[in-house]
Amino acid sequence: MSGGVDSAVAAARAVDAGHDVVGVHLALSRMPGTLRTGSRGCCTIEDSLDARRAADLLGIPFYVWDFSERFRADVVDDFISEYAAGRTPNPCMRCNERIKFAAVLEKALALGFDAVVTGHYAHIVTDEHGNRELHRASDEAKDQSYVLGVLTTEQLAHAMFPLGTTPSKAVVRAEAAARGLTVAQKPDSHDICFIPDGDTRGWLAGRIEPEQGSIVDRAGTPVGTHDGATSFTVGQRRGLNLGVPGPDGRPRFVLEVRPRTNEVVVGPKEALAIRELAGARISWAGLDPVASGLTRVTAEGDAWAPFPCEVQVRAHADPVAATARLAPTTTPDGEPDGRATELVVEVDEPLFGVAPGQTAVLYSGTRVLGQCTIDRTVSAVPATAS
């Protein structure tokens, strides 16, 4: 119970369904803020008090579990190290993957509970064989299946999302008000919880030692300097301070961050178009595509035949039709290196501004198939074209 309206109503519905419900608030910082500012911040002392009041109204036991050390190691430190490596991570994905449906679920099962219930807008469907599938919520505008794409088959077996079939957030707020829950009109939180002021660049500057380096074009020609490569992200336009104008006079965008050489690569907007992405950190939300009958193992037995799907690379992005396959990882020259297997996704129409570190979630209609953390991308525009 985060202290918001969604988790409060989810708990209420679990009680109504006849479950033995215990409310748990996660303390994710040893020094939480005491007050929220509108939608800024979360997991504050105020939030824990709101959660406790909701639990009291529902007549359920309430506890605060301290996961601050685990959260710092698995989410905050991971966020810093990913940026230091020139990648763009999604901390909400890591929190769901490593805290809410790993650390919390492990503790819950050890204590004898059957499931973790959250206020996420997503829907679980059980097929005729008893297999559980993760699907989009009925309210597409509030759908949160993307950030749950990291859930595994085992985690889905012990997850409940009572809000998944609710037609809109307005219905949830009205229900909360009717139940007398004081959080009925509480604003949603939209920022990274450990960076409530939204200044990610400033926050990182205090944790990653900046080092001046070069901004180069796609040919490697210096066109400016920067005060720290890790403060840039793919797709960024502002704050480049380039000393050399583009050959066509148009704005240039960050195409790549190279922490090893401390370089930031810039180029035209069209060079942000991606035709292929791939990642080796893969998980399946339920049966994998082979077990689901969406594809088959190739005759060689070391890869999958390509299968149609849709891919989504941001929480609120539109899915794009694509073809996916499993294949051996490759060297920079494109040759198989045999070290691991990666999920390769070729999109039917270009995606823009995709960065390593982001999460690519695969769908088949409303069903979430699984995900990978993006390790590499292939531009739709060759370097020689710009």
FILO-983496 format. One line per field, with one value per residue (C-alpha): residue number from 1; z, x, y; residue in one letter. Coordinates in steps of 0.2 Angstrom, whole numbers, plus 5000, padded with zeros to 4 digits. Layout:
% FILO-983496
k (NUM:...)
z (Z:...)
x (X:...)
y (Y:...)
r (a:...)
This chain:
% FILO-983496
k (1:2:3:4:5:6:7:8:9:10:11:12:13:14:15:16:17:18:19:20:21:22:23:24:25:26:27:28:29:30:31:32:33:34:35:36:37:38:39:40:41:42:43:44:45:46:47:48:49:50:51:52:53:54:55:56:57:58:59:60:61:62:63:64:65:66:67:68:69:70:71:72:73:74:75:76:77:78:79:80:81:82:83:84:85:86:87:88:89:90:91:92:93:94:95:96:97:98:99:100:101:102:103:104:105:106:107:108:109:110:111:112:113:114:115:116:117:118:119:120:121:122:123:124:125:126:127:128:129:130:131:132:133:134:135:136:137:138:139:140:141:142:143:144:145:146:147:148:149:150:151:152:153:154:155:156:157:158:159:160:161:162:163:164:165:166:167:168:169:170:171:172:173:174:175:176:177:178:179:180:181:182:183:184:185:186:187:188:189:190:191:192:193:194:195:196:197:198:199:200:201:202:203:204:205:206:207:208:209:210:211:212:213:214:215:216:217:218:219:220:221:222:223:224:225:226:227:228:229:230:231:232:233:234:235:236:237:238:239:240:241:242:243:244:245:246:247:248:249:250:251:252:253:254:255:256:257:258:259:260:261:262:263:264:265:266:267:268:269:270:271:272:273:274:275:276:277:278:279:280:281:282:283:284:285:286:287:288:289:290:291:292:293:294:295:296:297:298:299:300:301:302:303:304:305:306:307:308:309:310:311:312:313:314:315:316:317:318:319:320:321:322:323:324:325:326:327:328:329:330:331:332:333:334:335:336:337:338:339:340:341:342:343:344:345:346:347:348:349:350:351:352:353:354:355:356:357:358:359:360:361:362:363:364:365:366:367:368:369:370:371:372:373:374:375:376:377:378:379:380:381:382:383:384:385:386)
z (5000:4993:5001:4985:4979:4968:4981:4994:4982:4977:4995:4998:4983:4990:5006:4998:4988:5005:5006:5022:5018:5027:5021:5019:5015:5009:5017:5003:5011:5028:5026:5018:5015:5026:5014:4996:4984:4972:4962:4966:4976:4984:4998:5010:5029:5023:5011:5025:5036:5021:5019:5037:5038:5023:5031:5047:5038:5029:5046:5040:5049:5043:5043:5036:5029:5028:5011:5010:5009:4995:4986:4986:4980:4967:4960:4965:4963:4947:4941:4944:4936:4921:4917:4921:4907:4895:4896:4900:4913:4919:4938:4939:4929:4941:4957:4950:4945:4961:4975:4973:4965:4971:4988:4994:4986:4993:5011:5009:5003:5017:5030:5022:5011:4994:4983:4982:4977:4970:4962:4945:4930:4922:4920:4923:4912:4915:4900:4898:4904:4920:4913:4918:4905:4909:4898:4896:4907:4901:4903:4889:4896:4913:4907:4917:4909:4902:4919:4924:4908:4919:4929:4927:4926:4944:4950:4939:4949:4965:4959:4959:4950:4956:4945:4929:4922:4929:4914:4921:4935:4938:4943:4955:4963:4964:4973:4985:4989:4992:5004:5014:5009:5012:4997:4984:4976:4980:4965:4956:4958:4941:4945:4950:4968:4973:4962:4967:4960:4942:4940:4935:4927:4943:4954:4944:4944:4963:4961:4945:4944:4928:4916:4901:4884:4866:4856:4839:4823:4816:4807:4823:4819:4835:4835:4853:4871:4886:4905:4907:4895:4908:4909:4891:4884:4867:4859:4869:4859:4872:4881:4868:4866:4849:4842:4825:4815:4806:4788:4784:4798:4806:4825:4830:4843:4854:4845:4857:4873:4874:4892:4888:4876:4885:4869:4865:4847:4838:4822:4812:4819:4806:4812:4828:4818:4824:4813:4825:4844:4854:4872:4881:4898:4894:4903:4899:4907:4907:4894:4881:4863:4859:4872:4867:4849:4842:4835:4835:4837:4821:4814:4820:4838:4844:4839:4836:4820:4819:4825:4823:4839:4844:4854:4866:4872:4884:4897:4887:4870:4856:4852:4835:4824:4824:4821:4835:4836:4848:4841:4847:4853:4840:4839:4834:4816:4816:4818:4831:4847:4855:4872:4875:4867:4864:4859:4842:4837:4819:4818:4804:4805:4814:4832:4837:4851:4858:4870:4877:4895:4890:4891:4876:4880:4868:4865:4856:4855:4873:4880:4887:4880:4889:4889:4886:4892:4876:4874:4856:4842:4823:4815:4800:4793:4788:4794:4777:4774:4786)
x (5000:5009:4998:4989:4971:4975:4983:4969:4955:4965:4966:4947:4943:4954:4945:4928:4933:4935:4954:4963:4972:4987:4992:5011:5020:5037:5050:5062:5073:5081:5078:5061:5054:5040:5029:5024:5022:5007:5013:5031:5039:5032:5036:5036:5031:5015:5012:5014:5002:4989:4992:4989:4973:4966:4971:4962:4947:4947:4950:4965:4982:4996:5015:5029:5043:5060:5067:5079:5095:5089:5081:5097:5107:5095:5087:5096:5114:5109:5102:5119:5129:5118:5120:5139:5139:5131:5114:5096:5088:5070:5070:5052:5055:5069:5059:5045:5057:5069:5058:5039:5039:5055:5060:5043:5035:5049:5046:5027:5028:5040:5027:5013:5004:4998:5000:5006:4991:4995:4986:4993:4982:4985:4975:4979:4970:4971:4970:4960:4976:4978:4992:4992:4995:4998:4987:4984:4971:4954:4958:4972:4976:4981:4988:5003:5007:5023:5031:5025:5033:5048:5037:5041:5029:5032:5029:5013:5007:5007:5001:4984:4979:4961:4960:4964:4947:4941:4936:4944:4954:4938:4929:4942:4942:4923:4924:4937:4926:4911:4921:4927:4945:4954:4965:4951:4958:4976:4987:4996:5015:5024:5043:5056:5053:5071:5073:5057:5062:5064:5082:5090:5105:5108:5105:5118:5131:5133:5136:5146:5162:5160:5174:5176:5176:5172:5155:5158:5147:5144:5161:5170:5174:5174:5160:5160:5164:5154:5157:5152:5145:5134:5123:5117:5104:5099:5087:5092:5093:5095:5111:5123:5132:5140:5153:5151:5135:5127:5131:5113:5110:5097:5098:5107:5103:5112:5113:5125:5134:5152:5158:5174:5180:5170:5162:5144:5139:5127:5118:5102:5085:5082:5097:5087:5076:5080:5075:5082:5085:5092:5096:5102:5093:5077:5062:5044:5028:5020:5023:5037:5033:5038:5027:5013:5014:5019:5035:5046:5064:5074:5081:5098:5091:5101:5088:5070:5060:5055:5037:5026:5023:5022:5035:5034:5049:5042:5028:5017:5022:5012:5016:5024:5022:5038:5046:5056:5068:5080:5098:5116:5124:5135:5152:5153:5156:5140:5147:5139:5151:5142:5143:5124:5107:5099:5081:5082:5067:5065:5052:5040:5042:5056:5056:5064:5076:5079:5093:5103:5096:5078:5066:5058:5042:5034:5015:5004:4988:4984:4995:5012:5024:5040:5054:5073:5084:5091:5109:5111:5101:5103:5100:5088:5099:5117:5131:5136:5119:5121)
y (5000:5015:5028:5031:5029:5014:5003:5007:5002:4986:4982:4985:4974:4960:4962:4961:4946:4937:4936:4937:4954:4962:4980:4983:4999:4999:5010:5013:5026:5028:5047:5049:5066:5071:5080:5078:5092:5088:5074:5076:5062:5046:5034:5049:5048:5056:5042:5029:5038:5039:5020:5016:5027:5017:5000:5006:5010:4993:4984:4975:4974:4986:4985:4995:4984:4991:4987:5003:4994:4982:4996:5006:4991:4985:5000:5016:5010:5001:5017:5026:5012:5011:5029:5028:5015:5026:5018:5025:5014:5013:5012:5007:4991:4987:4991:4979:4966:4966:4973:4972:4955:4948:4954:4957:4942:4931:4938:4936:4918:4914:4921:4910:4922:4917:4932:4950:4962:4979:4994:4992:4993:4976:4961:4942:4929:4911:4900:4883:4874:4884:4895:4913:4927:4945:4957:4976:4984:4989:5007:5010:5027:5020:5003:4999:4982:4989:4991:4974:4966:4960:4948:4929:4914:4911:4929:4929:4914:4924:4941:4950:4966:4970:4986:4978:4977:4994:5005:5021:5030:5040:5025:5020:5038:5038:5021:5027:5042:5031:5020:5035:5033:5050:5047:5048:5063:5062:5066:5052:5052:5054:5057:5045:5042:5045:5061:5070:5086:5078:5085:5068:5077:5087:5071:5061:5075:5073:5054:5052:5062:5072:5073:5085:5076:5078:5079:5071:5068:5051:5052:5055:5073:5084:5097:5103:5098:5092:5092:5074:5061:5052:5068:5065:5053:5047:5059:5074:5090:5104:5108:5102:5119:5114:5125:5119:5120:5106:5104:5108:5120:5109:5105:5089:5076:5064:5048:5038:5040:5032:5032:5022:5036:5049:5055:5060:5056:5068:5069:5073:5069:5055:5046:5042:5031:5013:4998:4984:4982:4968:4963:4947:4950:4941:4936:4929:4934:4917:4904:4908:4910:4892:4885:4897:4890:4907:4901:4885:4881:4881:4865:4870:4870:4885:4899:4902:4905:4923:4927:4942:4953:4971:4980:4995:5004:5016:5016:5027:5024:5016:4998:4995:4980:4970:4953:4945:4930:4922:4921:4920:4936:4944:4953:4972:4965:4956:4938:4926:4925:4911:4918:4920:4922:4938:4943:4952:4963:4971:4984:4987:5006:5015:5019:5035:5039:5021:5020:5005:5002:5005:4990:4982:4974:4962:4960:4949:4959:4963:4949:4953:4940:4946:4958:4962:4976:4984:4981:4988:4996:4997:5014:5014:5028:5023:5034:5038:5046:5060)
r (m:s:g:g:v:d:s:a:v:a:a:a:r:a:v:d:a:g:h:d:v:v:g:v:h:l:a:l:s:r:m:p:g:t:l:r:t:g:s:r:g:c:c:t:i:e:d:s:l:d:a:r:r:a:a:d:l:l:g:i:p:f:y:v:w:d:f:s:e:r:f:r:a:d:v:v:d:d:f:i:s:e:y:a:a:g:r:t:p:n:p:c:m:r:c:n:e:r:i:k:f:a:a:v:l:e:k:a:l:a:l:g:f:d:a:v:v:t:g:h:y:a:h:i:v:t:d:e:h:g:n:r:e:l:h:r:a:s:d:e:a:k:d:q:s:y:v:l:g:v:l:t:t:e:q:l:a:h:a:m:f:p:l:g:t:t:p:s:k:a:v:v:r:a:e:a:a:a:r:g:l:t:v:a:q:k:p:d:s:h:d:i:c:f:i:p:d:g:d:t:r:g:w:l:a:g:r:i:e:p:e:q:g:s:i:v:d:r:a:g:t:p:v:g:t:h:d:g:a:t:s:f:t:v:g:q:r:r:g:l:n:l:g:v:p:g:p:d:g:r:p:r:f:v:l:e:v:r:p:r:t:n:e:v:v:v:g:p:k:e:a:l:a:i:r:e:l:a:g:a:r:i:s:w:a:g:l:d:p:v:a:s:g:l:t:r:v:t:a:e:g:d:a:w:a:p:f:p:c:e:v:q:v:r:a:h:a:d:p:v:a:a:t:a:r:l:a:p:t:t:t:p:d:g:e:p:d:g:r:a:t:e:l:v:v:e:v:d:e:p:l:f:g:v:a:p:g:q:t:a:v:l:y:s:g:t:r:v:l:g:q:c:t:i:d:r:t:v:s:a:v:p:a:t:a:s)
